[in-house]
Structure formats: C-alpha cells, structure tokens
Amino acid sequence: MKELIAQLIEKANLTEEQAGQAAAVVKNFLADRLPEAIRGPVESALTGEGIMGVADKAKGMLGGLFGGKDA
C-alpha cells in the first residue's frame, strides 16, 4: 500500500492522509468485488507481501482462462 499511497500523493496531489484514505477505499472496493480465489493475492500485492508469489499465481490463473498454457 505504501507504493499506492506514494503514487496518489505524487500523481493526484493528495496529502498523505488523503492518499491513505483513498488507498483504503480502493483496497476495500477490490476486496468486496473480486472473486475469493484472487482476493488474497491482490491484497498481498497491495500490501507488498509476496509479490513474486502473487505474480506466479496470477499467471497460472490467467493461463487457465486463455487456453491453460503457460507463456
């Protein structure tokens, strides 16, 4: 979330407090709407936890949607 907050501060010209609130809204929005299977990996990506593992899981899930083959 630190990276998202930093980008909100820089690109949207928000204060740190505003950016933190906006990031929390985005996180909650995604958590409410994403399928449970990808909710955890997306949250991990937002918080910066296990980025490589999240990328691998997303790649596998997307591969299944597009013919089941890895790139």
C-alpha positions in Angstrom: 0.0 0.0 0.0 3.0 2.3 0.5 3.6 2.4 -3.2 0.0 3.1 -4.0 -0.1 5.9 -1.4 3.1 7.4 -2.7 1.6 7.4 -6.3 -1.6 9.0 -5.0 0.4 11.7 -3.3 2.5 12.4 -6.4 0.0 11.9 -9.2 -3.2 13.0 -7.6 -1.6 15.7 -5.4 -3.2 14.3 -2.3 -1.9 14.8 1.3 -0.5 11.7 2.9 -3.7 11.3 5.0 -6.0 11.7 1.9 -3.9 9.2 0.0 -4.1 6.7 2.8 -7.8 7.0 2.9 -8.1 6.7 -0.8 -5.9 3.6 -0.8 -8.1 2.0 1.9 -11.2 2.7 -0.2 -9.5 1.0 -3.2 -8.5 -2.0 -1.2 -12.0 -2.4 0.3 -13.6 -1.9 -3.1 -11.4 -4.7 -4.6 -12.0 -7.0 -1.6 -15.7 -6.6 -2.0 -15.8 -7.3 -5.7 -13.0 -9.7 -6.5 -13.6 -13.5 -6.6 -12.3 -15.1 -3.4 -9.7 -17.1 -5.3 -7.8 -13.9 -6.3 -8.7 -11.6 -3.4 -5.8 -12.8 -1.2 -3.2 -12.5 -3.9 -4.4 -9.0 -4.9 -4.4 -7.9 -1.2 -0.8 -9.3 -0.9 0.2 -7.3 -4.0 -1.3 -4.1 -2.5 0.5 -4.6 0.8 3.7 -5.6 -0.9 3.7 -9.1 0.7 4.9 -12.0 -1.6 4.8 -10.1 -4.8 6.6 -12.8 -6.8 4.2 -15.5 -5.5 1.2 -13.3 -6.4 2.6 -12.8 -9.9 3.0 -16.6 -10.3 -0.5 -17.3 -9.1 -2.0 -14.7 -11.3 -0.1 -16.0 -14.3 -1.4 -19.5 -13.6 -4.9 -18.3 -13.2 -4.8 -16.2 -16.4 -3.2 -19.0 -18.3 -6.2 -21.2 -17.4 -8.5 -18.5 -18.7 -6.7 -18.4 -22.0 -6.2 -22.0 -23.0 -4.4 -23.4 -20.0 -0.8 -22.9 -21.3 1.9 -21.0 -19.6 3.7 -18.4 -21.6 
